[in-house]
């Protein structure tokens, strides 16, 4: 039965293939000739922010206009073109006082259960699961915090039998901590800020309330836009979120549409005209579709901001703000992220109404479901030697993601690892110079197990929902601790079988040039209570930012870890120290 499921076409793959096939048969001549001068005039000021990566093939197939290439720096964080940064592609402001919005239902939890108070049982559960709740609004509202949900069947009447059955059919036995606390609050109609480590189940924590919210409104009429808009910073994350939304919403007869780069605007417009309760997309493409009148935001009553800190980091604040200002002020807004910086907190106060903030674990901390190992090596060649020697061992444990700092680096690593007999034909890579079709193909092969290792830049570090990843290797150090947290979190994701976590391993390879990052890593490990190896401390001491943090030198690794890490010469003279940092 399992083999049969693997042979079935993935719903996301089928959707993407369908759109691509339609795009091939639809020529640009079908578009109104009068629109071509308008397209040409927008060169340099278009804000297809989901296409910021340097992807010439995608641009050529999507539009007859010759778009300028985006910044081709050796990093894969999607960048805003310089012209667009100066003249962002925004929506015309809406005077909501002149619009008569119809009332909409939003409280599906408290109307079915007595208004709760903070109970001792709920407090005990939060303490046991390291969950904290913060509110900033009026006391009457802010103290009205439902107890966490410990069983899906307890709210079967709210989720509906169909959705509950779909949840169980997908193998989810009980809610994760972020889901347990978020579901009652979101279903109560509250604005929520959810902060939890990568792989903690944040996506479904907002997808399930979205399904209930959308299916509880009146049906869409011709010409009406979506009821829910989910914004994601990258196309890969949007694709993953769309797959969940489409599946869960489909259980109740609803429809979801994905809007992101790599798919023709003509086909997206046709999909939007047919109508859908939920639209998942990147900020730039969402604005593009609204401005072209392919859809509108008059029926939107629920907004989800996924990986909000990443959207701000990538410069999307003006676009997200423009979209929110075009949606009715009394909407419900949910914001999720793995980290929560001061800037994110500031915009959250402006964009959300009396939100409840849920923190699971330590904010900005790497996943508890990942054992971290740091290898301080002599050179770049030594890092490749480490990978060459360890790849057969890693491959025997399960899927692997290897992070590199540049596009050229991913190609070089992929080529070297392809020479290893045991894994040579099971290596793939993704980065900004790959077309969307190539990325989809590589990710699909990785998810289906046809590829055992994926070499990637940070474009793959956010939100990719690939289960059962056992090993993450930071071949190149991350740019900062937030990126590091998202990288290593890949190995601590929920398993595909029972919705439980499986312990993973993350290996970070450092050389002398990484002394500043080593210093930051020592600080993070200390805050998280992780032991720190001698060689990592010695490297951190070379940084001009190093301060005596009174770290406790890590204990020797467990025997199985020592066996994995043995046989490599480190830059540190202390060869008797532990094999890494854990």
C-alpha positions in Angstrom: 0.0 0.0 0.0 2.9 2.3 0.8 4.5 1.7 -2.6 1.2 2.4 -4.3 1.0 5.8 -2.5 4.5 6.7 -3.6 3.5 6.0 -7.2 0.5 8.3 -7.0 1.1 11.8 -8.3 1.6 14.4 -5.7 -1.3 16.9 -5.6 1.1 19.9 -5.7 3.0 18.3 -8.7 -0.3 17.7 -10.5 -1.4 21.3 -9.9 1.9 22.8 -11.1 2.0 20.5 -14.2 -1.5 21.4 -15.1 -0.7 25.1 -15.0 2.5 24.7 -17.0 0.8 22.6 -19.7 -1.9 25.3 -20.1 0.8 28.0 -20.2 2.5 26.2 -23.1 -0.6 26.0 -25.2 -1.6 29.6 -24.5 0.4 32.0 -26.6 1.1 35.6 -25.8 -0.9 36.6 -28.9 -4.1 35.8 -26.9 -3.4 38.8 -24.7 -4.8 42.2 -25.7 -2.3 44.0 -27.9 -2.9 47.2 -26.0 -1.4 45.7 -22.9 2.0 45.2 -24.4 3.1 48.8 -24.2 2.0 48.9 -20.6 4.0 45.8 -19.9 7.1 47.3 -21.5 6.7 50.6 -19.6 6.8 48.8 -16.3 10.2 47.3 -16.9 12.4 48.3 -13.9 9.4 49.1 -11.8 7.5 45.8 -11.7 7.5 44.3 -8.3 7.3 40.6 -8.9 8.9 40.2 -5.5 8.6 36.4 -5.7 10.9 36.5 -8.7 13.8 38.3 -7.1 16.2 35.5 -7.7 18.1 35.6 -10.9 15.9 33.3 -13.1 16.1 34.4 -16.7 14.3 31.4 -18.1 11.2 31.9 -16.0 11.1 35.6 -16.9 11.3 34.8 -20.7 8.5 32.2 -20.5 6.1 34.4 -18.5 6.3 37.6 -20.3 7.2 39.1 -23.7 8.7 42.1 -21.9 12.5 41.8 -21.5 12.8 42.2 -17.7 16.0 43.4 -16.3 18.1 40.8 -14.5 18.0 40.9 -10.7 21.0 41.3 -8.6 23.3 38.3 -9.1 25.2 38.4 -5.9 26.5 35.1 -4.5 23.7 34.7 -2.0 20.3 33.3 -2.4 18.3 35.6 -0.2 15.7 36.9 -2.6 16.7 40.5 -3.3 14.6 43.5 -4.2 15.7 45.1 -7.5 17.2 48.5 -6.9 14.6 50.3 -9.0 11.8 48.5 -7.3 13.1 49.3 -3.8 12.9 53.0 -4.8 9.5 52.8 -6.4 7.6 49.9 -4.8 4.7 48.4 -6.6 1.8 49.2 -4.2 -2.0 49.2 -4.2 -4.1 52.3 -4.2 -5.2 53.1 -0.6 -8.8 52.3 0.3 -11.0 54.6 2.3 -12.7 52.0 4.4 -15.1 54.5 5.9 -16.8 54.7 2.5 -17.1 50.9 2.1 -20.1 49.1 3.7 -18.7 45.7 4.7 -21.1 42.9 5.6 -20.8 41.2 9.0 -18.9 37.9 9.1 -18.7 35.1 11.7 -15.3 34.7 13.4 -15.9 33.1 16.8 -16.3 29.4 16.4 -14.8 28.3 19.7 -16.2 30.4 22.5 -19.7 30.1 21.2 -19.5 26.3 21.5 -17.7 26.3 24.8 -18.2 28.4 28.0 -15.9 31.5 28.0 -12.8 30.1 29.6 -10.5 31.5 32.2 -6.9 30.8 32.7 -7.1 27.5 34.6 -4.6 25.7 36.7 -4.7 22.7 34.3 -3.9 24.9 31.3 -1.1 26.7 33.2 0.4 23.3 34.2 0.3 22.1 30.5 2.0 25.3 29.3 4.7 24.9 31.9 5.3 21.3 30.9 5.5 22.1 27.2 7.5 25.4 27.6 4.6 27.5 26.2 4.1 31.1 27.3 1.2 33.4 26.5 1.4 37.2 26.3 -1.3 39.7 25.8 -1.3 43.5 25.5 -4.9 44.5 25.2 -7.8 45.1 27.6 -8.0 42.9 30.6 -11.5 41.5 29.8 -10.4 40.3 26.4 -6.8 39.4 27.2 -7.6 37.2 30.2 -10.1 35.3 28.0 -7.5 32.6 27.0 -8.8 29.2 26.2 -7.0 26.2 27.6 -4.8 24.3 25.2 -6.4 21.6 23.0 -5.0 18.1 23.7 -7.2 16.1 21.3 -8.7 16.9 17.9 -11.8 15.0 18.7 -12.6 17.5 21.5 -13.5 20.1 18.9 -14.8 17.7 16.2 -18.1 19.7 16.0 -16.1 22.9 15.2 -13.6 21.3 12.9 -16.4 19.3 11.3 -16.3 15.5 11.0 -14.9 15.8 7.4 -11.9 17.9 8.4 -11.3 15.8 11.6 -11.3 12.6 9.5 -8.8 14.2 7.0 -6.6 15.2 9.9 -6.5 11.6 11.3 -6.1 10.2 7.8 -3.0 12.3 7.4 -1.5 10.6 10.5 -1.9 13.5 13.0 -2.8 11.9 16.3 -2.7 14.9 18.6 -1.8 18.6 18.3 1.7 19.8 18.7 2.3 22.5 21.4 1.9 25.4 18.9 -1.2 23.8 17.4 -2.7 23.0 20.8 -2.6 26.6 22.0 -3.2 28.3 18.6 -6.3 26.4 17.5 -8.6 27.5 20.4 -7.4 31.1 20.0 -7.6 31.3 16.2 -11.0 29.6 16.2 -12.1 32.2 18.8 -11.5 34.9 16.3 -8.5 36.4 18.0 -5.5 37.8 16.3 -2.5 35.5 17.1 1.2 35.7 16.9 2.7 32.2 16.9 6.4 31.8 17.5 7.9 28.3 17.5 10.9 26.5 16.1 11.0 25.3 12.5 9.3 22.0 12.1 6.9 22.4 15.0 3.7 22.3 13.0 3.1 26.1 12.5 1.6 25.7 9.0 -1.2 23.4 10.1 -1.8 25.6 13.1 -3.2 28.2 10.8 -4.4 26.0 7.9 -7.0 24.2 10.1 -8.6 27.5 11.5 -8.5 28.9 8.0 -10.6 26.0 6.7 -13.2 26.5 9.4 -13.2 30.2 8.9 -13.6 30.0 5.1 -16.3 27.3 5.1 -18.3 29.2 7.8 -18.8 32.2 5.5 -21.5 32.6 2.9 -20.5 31.1 -0.5 -18.5 33.2 -2.9 -20.4 34.9 -5.7 -19.2 35.6 -9.2 -16.5 38.3 -9.2 -15.7 38.0 -5.5 -12.2 37.5 -4.3 -10.8 35.1 -1.6 -12.0 34.9 2.0 -8.5 34.2 3.2 -5.1 35.4 2.0 -1.9 33.7 3.1 1.3 35.6 2.4 4.7 33.8 2.2 8.1 35.3 1.6 9.3 32.7 -1.0 7.7 30.7 -3.7 8.9 27.4 -2.2 7.2 28.2 1.1 4.1 29.3 -0.7 4.0 26.0 -2.7 4.3 24.0 0.5 1.6 26.0 2.3 -0.7 25.7 -0.7 -0.3 21.9 -0.7 -1.7 21.8 2.8 -4.4 24.4 2.2 -5.6 22.7 -0.9 -5.8 19.3 0.7 -7.5 20.4 3.9 -9.9 22.9 2.3 -10.7 20.3 -0.3 -12.0 18.0 2.4 -15.0 20.4 2.8 -15.4 21.2 -0.9 -13.4 24.5 -0.8 -10.8 25.7 -3.3 -7.3 27.2 -2.9 -5.1 28.9 -5.4 -1.4 29.5 -5.4 0.2 32.7 -6.7 3.9 32.8 -7.2 6.6 33.1 -9.8 7.3 30.4 -12.4 3.7 30.1 -13.5 2.2 32.3 -16.2 0.0 35.3 -15.1 -2.6 34.4 -17.7 -3.3 31.0 -16.2 -3.3 32.4 -12.6 -5.8 35.0 -13.8 -8.1 32.3 -15.2 -7.9 30.4 -11.9 -8.8 33.5 -9.9 -11.7 34.3 -12.1 -13.2 30.9 -11.3 -13.1 31.8 -7.6 -11.4 30.3 -4.5 -11.9 30.7 -0.8 -8.2 30.8 -0.1 -5.2 32.3 -2.0 -1.6 31.5 -1.0 1.0 33.7 -2.5 4.0 36.0 -2.3 3.4 39.7 -1.6 4.6 40.9 -5.1 2.5 38.5 -7.1 -0.6 39.1 -4.9 -0.3 42.8 -5.5 0.2 42.2 -9.2 -3.0 40.2 -9.4 -5.1 42.8 -7.5 -3.8 45.7 -9.6 -4.6 43.8 -12.8 -8.1 43.3 -11.5 -7.7 39.5 -11.7 -9.1 39.4 -8.1 -10.0 41.8 -5.3 -9.9 41.8 -1.5 -13.4 42.9 -0.6 -14.4 39.5 0.8 -11.1 38.9 2.6 -11.7 38.5 6.4 -8.7 36.4 7.4 -5.0 37.2 6.7 -2.1 34.9 7.5 1.5 36.2 7.5 3.8 33.2 7.4 7.5 33.6 8.2 6.8 37.3 9.0 10.4 38.1 10.1 11.7 36.7 6.8 9.3 39.0 4.8 10.6 42.0 6.7 14.2 40.9 6.3 13.7 40.7 2.6 12.2 44.2 2.4 8.6 43.3 1.9 7.2 45.6 4.6 5.8 48.2 2.2 4.1 45.5 0.1 2.6 43.6 3.1 1.4 46.9 4.6 -0.2 47.9 1.3 -2.1 44.7 1.1 -3.3 44.9 4.7 -4.4 48.5 4.2 -6.5 47.3 1.3 -8.3 44.7 3.5 -11.1 45.6 5.9 -9.7 46.8 9.3 -11.8 44.4 11.4 -10.3 41.3 9.7 -8.7 38.5 11.7 -4.9 38.4 11.3 -2.5 35.5 12.2 1.3 36.0 12.2 3.8 33.1 12.5 7.5 32.8 12.6 10.4 30.9 14.1 12.1 34.1 15.3 10.7 37.4 16.5 12.9 40.4 16.3 12.2 43.9 17.6 11.2 45.1 14.1 8.7 42.3 13.8 7.2 43.1 17.1 6.8 46.7 16.0 4.9 45.9 12.8 2.8 43.3 14.7 1.5 46.0 17.0 0.5 48.0 14.0 -1.0 45.2 11.8 -2.8 43.1 14.5 -5.6 44.0 16.9 -5.0 43.1 20.5 -3.0 39.9 19.5 -2.3 37.0 21.8 1.4 36.0 21.5 2.3 32.3 21.8 5.9 31.4 22.4 6.9 27.7 22.3 10.3 27.1 23.7 12.9 29.9 23.7 12.4 32.6 21.1 15.1 32.3 18.4 16.4 29.0 19.8 17.2 26.1 17.6 15.0 23.1 17.7 15.1 20.8 20.8 14.7 17.9 18.4 18.1 18.4 16.9 21.5 17.4 18.3 24.0 20.0 17.1 27.7 19.2 16.3 30.3 21.8 15.4 33.4 20.7 13.5 36.3 23.2 13.4 38.5 22.2 10.5 41.8 23.5 8.9 40.5 24.4 5.5 37.8 24.3 2.8 39.5 21.1 1.5 39.2 19.6 4.9 35.4 20.3 4.9 35.0 18.5 1.6 37.1 15.6 2.9 34.7 15.4 5.9 31.7 15.3 3.6 33.2 12.7 1.3 34.0 10.4 4.2 30.7 10.9 6.1 28.2 10.9 3.2 27.7 7.1 3.2 27.0 7.1 6.9 24.7 10.1 6.7 22.9 8.5 3.8 22.3 5.3 5.7 20.4 7.3 8.4 18.0 9.0 6.0 17.5 12.2 4.0 20.2 14.9 4.1 20.2 18.7 3.4 23.5 20.4 2.9 23.6 24.2 3.0 26.1 26.3 1.0 26.6 30.0 1.0 26.6 30.5 -2.8 25.1 29.2 -6.0 28.5 28.2 -7.3 29.2 26.5 -4.0 26.1 24.3 -4.3 27.1 23.2 -7.7 30.7 22.4 -6.6 29.6 20.4 -3.6 27.0 18.6 -5.6 29.6 17.6 -8.3 32.1 16.4 -5.7 29.6 14.3 -3.8 28.3 12.8 -7.0 31.6 11.1 -7.4 30.9 9.0 -4.3 29.8 5.5 -5.4 27.3 4.9 -2.7 25.3 8.2 -3.3 26.6 9.5 -6.6 23.3 9.3 -8.5 21.2 10.5 -5.5 22.4 14.1 -5.2 20.5 17.1 -6.3 20.9 20.9 -5.8 18.7 24.0 -5.8 19.6 27.6 -6.0 18.6 30.9 -7.6 20.0 30.2 -11.0 17.8 27.1 -11.3 14.5 27.5 -13.2 11.3 26.9 -11.3 10.8 23.6 -13.2 14.3 22.4 -12.1 13.6 23.3 -8.5 10.2 21.6 -8.5 11.8 18.5 -10.0 14.6 18.4 -7.5 12.3 19.0 -4.5 9.9 16.4 -5.8 12.6 13.8 -6.1 13.9 14.6 -2.7 10.4 14.3 -1.1 9.8 10.9 -2.8 13.1 9.5 -1.8 14.6 9.3 -5.2 17.2 11.7 -4.1 18.9 11.2 -0.7 20.7 14.5 -0.4 19.8 18.0 -1.4 22.5 20.7 -1.6 20.9 24.1 -1.3 21.4 27.8 -0.6 19.2 29.5 2.1 16.3 29.7 -0.4 15.5 26.2 1.0 16.0 27.1 4.7 12.5 28.4 5.3 9.4 26.4 5.7 10.1 23.5 3.3 7.9 20.7 4.5 10.0 17.6 3.8 9.5 14.9 6.5 12.0 12.5 8.0 15.1 14.6 7.4 17.7 13.0 9.6 20.8 15.2 8.9 21.5 18.8 8.1 25.0 19.9 7.2 26.0 23.6 7.3 28.9 23.2 4.8 29.2 27.0 5.0 28.2 28.9 8.1 24.9 30.8 8.0 24.9 34.5 7.7 23.4 35.0 11.1 21.9 33.0 14.0 18.4 33.3 12.7 19.4 31.7 9.4 21.3 29.1 11.4 18.2 28.3 13.5 16.1 27.8 10.4 18.7 25.6 8.8 19.2 23.2 11.6 15.5 23.1 12.2 15.1 21.1 9.0 16.3 18.0 10.9 13.8 18.4 13.7 10.6 18.2 11.7 7.5 16.2 12.3 7.7 12.7 10.9 5.3 11.6 8.1 3.8 8.8 10.0 2.4 9.8 13.4 2.9 13.5 13.6 5.7 13.1 16.2 9.2 14.4 16.2 12.2 12.3 15.3 15.5 13.3 16.7 17.8 14.7 14.0 21.4 15.8 13.8 23.0 19.1 12.5 26.7 19.4 11.6 28.2 22.9 11.2 31.6 23.0 9.5 33.8 26.0 10.5 37.2 27.2 9.6 39.4 30.1 10.9 37.4 32.6 8.8 34.3 31.8 10.7 35.6 33.1 14.1 32.9 35.7 14.4 30.1 33.3 13.7 31.7 30.9 16.2 31.5 33.6 18.8 27.8 34.0 18.1 27.2 30.3 18.2 28.9 30.0 21.6 26.5 32.6 23.0 23.5 30.8 21.5 24.6 27.4 22.9 25.0 28.9 26.3 21.6 30.5 26.2 20.0 27.2 25.2 21.9 25.2 27.8 23.8 23.2 25.2 27.4 22.1 26.1 30.2 23.8 24.1 33.2 22.1 22.8 36.8 23.3 23.4 37.6 23.8 19.7 34.5 26.0 19.2 35.5 28.1 22.2 39.1 28.4 21.0 37.9 29.6 17.6 35.4 32.1 19.2 38.3 33.6 21.2 39.9 34.7 18.0 37.0 37.0 17.3 37.4 40.6 18.3 33.8 40.4 19.7 34.6 37.6 22.1 33.8 38.1 25.7 34.1 35.7 28.6 30.7 34.2 28.6 31.7 31.7 31.3 30.7 28.8 29.1 31.0 25.3 30.5 33.1 23.1 28.3 31.0 20.4 26.8 31.1 16.9 28.0 32.4 14.1 25.9 29.9 13.1 23.1 28.0 9.9 23.5 29.9 6.9 22.1 27.8 6.7 18.9 28.5 10.4 18.1 32.2 10.0 18.8 32.3 7.1 16.3 30.7 9.3 13.6 33.0 12.2 14.1 36.3 10.4 14.6 39.2 10.5 12.2 39.3 14.2 11.3 42.1 16.7 12.2 40.8 19.9 13.6 42.4 23.3 13.5 42.4 23.2 17.3 45.5 21.7 19.0 43.4 20.0 21.6 42.9 16.7 19.9 41.6 15.1 23.1 38.5 17.4 23.3 35.1 16.3 22.3 34.3 15.8 18.6 32.0 18.9 18.3 29.5 20.9 20.1 26.2 19.4 21.1 
